[in-house]
Amino acid sequence: MTPLTATELATAPSADPALVALAEVERRVLWLATSMVHHANRVRPNPSGLKVGGHQASSASMATIMTELWFEQLRPEDRVSVKPHASPVLHAINYLLGGLEERHMTSLRQFGGVQSYPSRTKDPDVVDYSTGSVGIGATAPIWGAIARRYASSLSGASARGRQYSLVGDAELDEGAVWEALLDTRVQELGEIVWIVDLNRQSLDRVVPDIAAGKLERMFDAVGWQVITVAFGRRLEEVFALPGGGALRTRILDMPNPEYQRLLRCPIEELRRRLPGEGSGSDAIRSLLSGIGDDDLRAAIRNLGGHDLTALRDAFAQIDDARPTVIIAYTIKGHGLPTEGHPQNHSSLLTVEQYAELGARLGEDPSAPWQRFAEDSDAGRLCARVAERLARPEVPNAAVPAVPVDFGRTPTGTGTTQAALGRVLLDLTRSAPDVARRVVTASPDVSSSTNLAGWLNKVGVWSTSARPDWFDDDGETIMHWRERPSGQHIELGIAEVNLVSLIGELGATWSRWGQPLYPIGVLYDPFVERALEPWSYGIYAGGQSILVGTPSGVSLAGEGGAHQSIKTPSIGLEQPECTSWEPAFAQDVEWMLLAAMAQMGRPGGRSAYLRLSTKPVDQRLAAIPADPAARERRRRQVVAGGFRLRAVDHPRATLVVMGAMVPEALAAADRLEAQGRPVDVVCVTSPSLLFEALRARDGDGEGGSWILDQILPADRAVPMVTVLDGHPHALAFLAGVRGVPARHLGVSRFGQAGDLGDVYRHHGIDVDSIVRAALDLTD
């Protein structure tokens, strides 16, 4: 079947010169996007023979929508999250606007070139939101809108500008989408606009049961404005003819696969199949008899998502008072020889089909990267749009330095979880300008994670002030004072929303010049649930602090469902993130301040703190009183570990992390009584120690001094590692000096019980530590 040009599919181009130029741009965008994928797969040498891939059909589905959006609707203050598989369209548009050099057009999916999916941090052109993780990139502008509003409360600048998401209909299957839409805060964000590419296809097939009506009702139910763009002007004109009403009903009611099949029928078969067998079939046949072949072929393809005028009208209906969704009917592969084919998702045009497309669009396959002549209408349109969308550079706000130590030493018995709230309150007293940039977030666990004091102090962020009806209730300890200057954001029970939000809050320094210190707090067992969107946020340039608390089987009474095992390894392995697990309240202070100091700047990092509700005698920390010795301890804590006990002629080293320190020290006392003295090393960051080990071996950057201080070569003796988590997280430390080792930890699902019983069950109690050391030193 011969594909139709974008110009032929535009609505009455001869009547509107501006539309003629816009349709010409639309055609060139389709060609350039298709050519980028074609070059990557058919032209560029591929020595390995591995699939390169790309998504010509998915890009074609979005070409009209994105042309209309960029060339007529966008303003410089707007931001757009682009459907991952439409990335070639984004780059084609940026190329026409002068944002990409020609050399980049041939580098799609090449090392160092244009990325497979839009990336803020890796693509050479302007990308507002990284996408690729299904559903996560789609919802990012929601959290970006909140982050922008929050940042504007610090800068005083306007928070205006729409936040667009271009979403494939199959992406709406992802649970993260509906978790975000159901949050009540989202209903207040009138700047949110989603455009759903309703092409009714997924990766493998035409989806039989996608119904626009169902989607309309779902968005309407959560308070969104719903605008449906079903048909273009050409098809609407056909519907206005006698029998047109029956044709409209027939098209709307037919199954998705049947409609897709019609697109691939020869014209004679199309005329036979289209009327169907229903009560209106005779009227439809009569109607079709008066329409020529070319007009019928064009009309059946004239869906709203491929009609510039219909899309223009849809954008004009947005009221900005509440979130808006535009549901645009489209055809996957529109304008390509593969349009409507059920397996066209990742299919590639053959060389012959590509040449045929070039001839049909008036393009030269041997010179595919042509821009428009400057004196042409399309060229002038591109120049005007490029000038209109130019964004002024936003300087970073001056931010005071984060302190490194408040100078106070905790006493008594305490938990690392409780220390978090105290450190935040201390920050408001010791460094109020820094504290003003802290924003905390939690999924309905603020009180149970010890944030109540902080929340009472700084208030809860809201788009507008709301009364706290329990403010005068003397028995209410936690006060919910909501105002635009509040610094805590409470979400529903949806960890994906939490980490998506802190990721966007952590990107405000690069978007709007306002560094923030976002801290998300959630139960540590649920870090795994939130891992993908949090990792996505880090990949996209968001620098945040994730606090998992309480952690481990030390939460004995809660049972196995609330006991985390693998999270220490997650912290060890997450790129661009430092993981810390403190044993003492003082460690929490030093770690949190160090984490904040590495955020809000190019090359910054995120952090993960794993806290516990296990009470620990703070005297065991033995914080030095001498200022120089105290500073040495602080540097060791934030670098990865410190020696908690050193003995003459150690027979072994006990390496311990977090809540297990009291057990390790008790085991050391018993071993010394048996004439087998041991050193005790407290690990505070497996990730930093592993980086130090790689640096020592020449495989990474940074120094390895911390290894020499906590595991010096002249004290290389057998090692027992123990933590409240999977033993894998510390097992690599035996390789620092190549010593025999036993690794104790939790490698089975937990269960409820007394702390001693649970520790014995997992083999991390004092007896187990002593036995392991005796085995190694026998």
Secondary structure, DSSP 8 states (H G I E B T S, - for coil): -----HHHHSSSGGG-HHHHHHHHHHHHHHHHHHHHHHIIIIIS--TT-------HHHHHHHHHHHHHIIIII--TT-EEE--GGGHHHHHHHHHHTTSS-HHHHT-TTSTTSS-SS--TTT-SS--SS---STTHHHHHHHHHHHHHHHHHHHH-------EEEEEEGGGGGSHHHHHHHHSGGGGG-TTEEEEEEE--B-SSSB-TT--HHHHHHHHHHTT-EEEEE-B-HHHHHHHTSTTHHHHHHHHHHS-HHHHHHHTTS-HHHHHHHTT-SSTTHHHHHHHHHTS-HHHHHHHHT-BGGG-HHHHHHHHHT--SSS-EEEEEE--TTTTSTTTT-TT-SS----HHHHHHHHHHHT--TTS------TTSHHHHHHHHHHHHH--------------S-------SEE-HHHHHHHHHHHHHHH-HHHHTTEEEEESS-TGGGT-HHHHHHH-EE-SS-B--TTTT-TT--S---EETT--EEE--S-HHHHHHHHHHHTTHHHHHS---EEEEEE-GGGHHHHHHHHHHHHHTT---EEEE-S-STTSGGG-GGG--SSHHHHHHH-TTEEEE--SSHHHHHHHHHHHHHT-SSTT--EEEEE-----EEGGGG---SSHHHHHHHHHHHHHTEEEEE--SS-SEEEEEEGGGHHHHHHHHHHHHHTT--EEEEEES-HHHHHHHHHHHTTSSSS--HHHHHHS-GGG---EEEE-SS-THHHHGGGGTTT--EEEE---S----S-HHHHHHHHT-SHHHHHHHHHHHH-
